[in-house]
Amino acid sequence: MDKQLQEAVFNEVMNRYGKFIFMLIREKFDGEDIKDMYQDFSIFLFQQIGKFYSESANLFDTKAWIRTVTNNFCISELRRRNGKKQIKFISEEKSEVIRIHFADESTDSSSLYDLQNATDLHKAMSDLLNLLSKRDALILKMKYFYGKPSSYIGKRLNESHVDVYIGRLKDKIKKKSGILDIQDFFEKYRTAV
């Protein structure tokens, strides 16, 4: 498309629908984000017009197209922003104690818990399970607290691939707590209790 025609179409769309676009963006964003998103959307719209406008299609008479393009842009931007959120870690005090014993680079032998003591090991396990939903914690408790086989857990909780599910839960705990060897922690717990 000719740049001059693209600019003319863009200017006409913004003149007719600029306030409408601003209102749609304001529904999804607030504060300074509204102005930033409006500017980002303007650039995006200019590019979209260059790609998809044809002289036979009349974009000037359709609010539906503007609404769809604006909403899709806002949703994509919200998803992109939410994907960059930081993982929330458990308290430094709790995670440090657990990392001291189970992280590969650990050399410090002092801790708040004596992980040879069943009471302290139970407290450390409880702290880890608080990172999960009640159902997920129940699955791990059944496996490691009560020593139930995976087939039993699967039948009771209607979960078809319990071992795979437990593996994913362990990965989730690793990410949230910073423990590198979660299996060693669970095995120590199983033998101590």
Buried (B, 14 or more C-beta within 10 A) or exposed (E): EEEEEBEEBBEEBBEBBBEEBBEBBEEBBEEEBBEEBBEBBBEBBBEBBBEEBEEEEEBEEEEEBBBEBBBEBBEEBEEEEEEEEEEEEBEEEBBBBBBBBBBEEBEEEEBEBEBEEEEBBBBBBEBBBEBBEEEBBBBBBBBBBEEBEBEBBBEEEEBEEBEEBBEEBBEBBBEBBBBBBBEEBBEBBEEBE
